[in-house]
Amino acid sequence: MTDPNAIQPSELDQLPDRDPEETAEWQASLDAVTEAAGPHRAAYLMRRTLERAEGAGIALPKLLETDYVNSIPTAAEPAVPGDEAMEQRITAWNRWNAAAMVTRGSKYGVGGHIATFASAAWLYETGFNHFFKGKEADGSGDQLYIQGHASPGIYARAFLDGRLTEEQLDNFRREAGGNGLPSYPHPRRLPWLWEFPTVSMGLGPLSAIYQARFNRYLTNRGIKDTSASHVWAFLGDGEMDEPESTAALALAAREELDNLTFVINCNLQRLDGPVRANFKIVQELEAQFRGAGWNVIKTLWGTAWDELFQLDTTGALVRRLRQVPDAQIQTYQTRDAAYIRQDFFGGDPALAELAKLLSDDKILECFHFSRGGHEARKVYAAYKAAVEHKGAPTVILAQTVKGHTLGEGFASKNANHQMKKLTVDEFKNMRDLLGLPIKDSDFVDGVVPYGHPGADSPEVRYLQERRAALGGPAPARRVHPVAPLPAPAEKAFASFDKGSGSQNVATTMAFVRLVKDLVRDKETGKRWVPIVPDEARTFGMESLFPSLGIYSPKGQTYEPVDRDQLMYYKEAQNGQILNEGITEAGSMADFIAASTSYATHGETMIPFYIFYSMFGWQRTADQMWQLGDQLGRGFLVGATAGRTTLTGEGLQHADGHSPVIAATNPAALTYDPAFAYEVAAIVKDGLRRMYGEAAPGEDQNVFYYLTVYNEPLPQPAKPSVDGIDEGIVKGLYRFNTAESAGITPPANAPRIQLLGSGTAIHWALKAQALLAEEWGVAADVWSATSWSELRRDALEADEALLRGEERMPFVRQALQGVEGPVLAVSDYMRQVPDQIAQWVEQDWSSLGADGFGLSDTREAARRHFGVDAESIVVAALAQLAKRGEVKATAVKEARAKYGL
């Protein structure tokens, strides 16, 4: 039987012990201390020894968890520069107006959150007064990711600063009138204030990490020196449950992003109750961040606790704080001193003796109010330590009380996230607590007033002076007036016009070749940011490795295994490609940072992110919505697209619906090009619209989604058709007619219009030949490059009609007067082409790949979904038979002939 007290084998047994006798002496000393002074003393000595070793530069694994106390001792806290009393008054006004704004809006039923900012007020105020650099500072200023539910407090401060009016505060969450404020940080809704959308939980921390990384990317590539910029992400402890919140912690540590600080507001509550009711979220987060390689600063207790820690000569208080679960600390916030004496102090004789030295008022002060996140001195010390730390990102775990200063009805209550207003009496109590000069008579008809000390008051002057010293207002978004990027040489685009001849080329390869030419452009080439999630070879991008280099802040510290090959794996500190590994979420965060650099840094970048189309919108559509909110510009490229083009891959790779999801995003321009010259025309127009001279009325704040295919096929020459470029961009043009295709249908042959997108146009062309040769039907083939752009244009025409303006949708213009019914086909579910059905005057039908994908050959998959050329023929004959233009028996004959 194994002795449970025996020392178990460990990895140290594999290391040579040069002096076993010395080792035994150290172990015996530890045993002696444990026996004589107890395990707590032994643990203390071990930790002191580890601390000494770390200070001496001895490489040892760090402890993942420390005691439940502040990381920075009170004696080591620097003095706060400035006027703390003044900052206290400013914070009081902000607390008041944030609560007033939400309460006044509650009569409209629009909601709002009060408790989050109440807990985090000092976390923001200290930063605004002493740390957050504005856009007028050197470089680009700091980037602030504000916690979404704290937005009322940010609006309140902007009101005090004169950046917002009382009318705007009164229109919080009521934007339809044109002078309102969005619920959360939404740059698209308030583009002069907000930079980063954050309220889709988890996306803020992920984006902040990649923003800090992109800042370094710009510096290392010589685009812009961003070394003065610091990224601050304000997060909730409950928010850290989202997988995206911690998905890239190792990346931040690995790349030593000391230009990044997370500030986690640990009020121990999420939306419905405690974050870790039976455990301790601060300790859990500390271990998680330390394990990932971050610098961790805990700011837990306020100065009222200093006396308690000084009285704790046995360590019993610290041990008890580590034991008490979060939900019990929350309960102490709402209970009287007698309860706390009994429950917290009563179980340990040493603590019971300590409690005898404390008055009830002292106990209540500590357990009800005194938290590190509520004191400027504690917060300032943490922030200063964070910005001065080098070699790793920092996380500050700041403990607060949710609903602090809002009164007993709010503080630490489980329901406070859903509580949207205070009563007049509660406001009056809050006024008295904050010491604000607001009279009872100011409450007219029971309406809480906004408070403002006056535009020329000492508070406002101080606030504005501090912001001026730090580089201007914050948060703020600025779009710097920069000249449009010059258009690349026409040669890069025109090279696709002649087609590929006898060579088979996939549209994925055509896109990569186009980008390869564009990145060589002397004017704009350096501004391209290629992004790929570890599938570059799948998409044929390995040729870009040696020429552009893969970005790595470490450069290349090894000799690549394929160094003797032409297209070897080259990493470089100034590398242009962001090859992210297997993380679509990380790649999208890269894309967002690059696509908004024109505003964040005043440097226009042209990102293209190429990915398995199935793993784009399906997996990261939330980030693509964030991208639209953040006014990002660039090219998303869904490669290996379609439900039937991936031979053998099957259900989870076969994309039949990404254009449907993309169509839900108002900022996404979705294209499904069939040919290489269409890809070139779309990219050319995208560069013009997003980065060049946009046409009047065109929104530049859009992004393009192109689906490209891995099926090698002959690429035809660009037809000499009037208006073909307009048709490609708007979504539809006639590729050929039966006659121009060299088919000679019989006189008076029935005619049908075949609309195909992407790879489906090749099946339509084969069906065109079969219809003529075997059934005597003339078919014209149209390339539908964008079903969703056709729909968007038609919707705008409908809206114009409601305003009394006559305007014909482009799809109706294009098809006006053409003969026969319309049959649409794509490699996507029928819902994709059916987007435009209601605006097509001709009889309409469609084919698509509905249902789950499956593993097989392309031909078998297309037959399975009924979208191959033969299936198109049968569907076309059925359409014509319904109109009486072919015999009904022809449909049955065709089914039998083709084995359908």
ABEGO torsion letter per residue (X at the ends): XBBAABBBBBAAAABBBABAAAAAAAAAAAAAAAAAAEAAAAAAAAAAAAAAAAAAGBBBBBBABBBBBBABBAAABBBBBEBAAAAAAAAAAAAAAAAAAAAAAAAAGAEEBAAAAAAAAAAAAAAAAAABBBAABBEAEBBBBBBAAAAAAAAAAAAAAGABBAAAAAABGBAAAGABBBABBBAAABAAABABBAABBGAAAAAAAAAAAAAAAAAAAGABBAAABBBBBBBBAAAAABAAAAAAAAAAAAAGBAABBBBBBBAGBBAAEBABAABBAAAAAAAAAAAAGBBBBBBABBAAAAAAAAABAAGAAAAAAAABBAAAAAAAAABBAAAAAAAAAAABAAAAAAAAABBAAAAAAAAAABBAAABAAAAAAAAAAAAABBGBBBBBBBBBBBGBGAEAAABGBAAAAABABBBAAAAAAAAAAAGBBBBAAABBGGBBBBBBAEAABAAAAAAAAAAAAAGEBOBBBBBBBBBBBBBBBAAAAAAAAAEAEABBBBAAAAAAAAAAAAAABAAAAAABBBBBBGAAAAAGAAAAAAAAEBBBAAEBABBBAAAABABBBBBBAABABBBAEBBAAAAAAAAAAAAAAAAAAGBBBBBBBBBBAAABAAAAAAAAAAAAAAGBBEBBBBBGBEAAABBGAEAAABBAAAAAAAAABAABBBBBBABAAAAAAAAAAAAAAAABBBBBGBBABBBBBBBBBABBBBBBBBBBBBGAAAAAAAGBBBABBAAAAGBBBBBGBBBBBBBBBEAAAAAAAAAAAAAAAAAGBBBBBBBBABAAAAAAAAAAAAAAAAAGBBBBBAAAAAABGBBEBBBBBBABBAAAAAAAAAABABBBBBBBBBEBBBBBBAAAAAAAAGABAAAAAAAAAAAAAAAGABBAAAAAAAAAAAGX
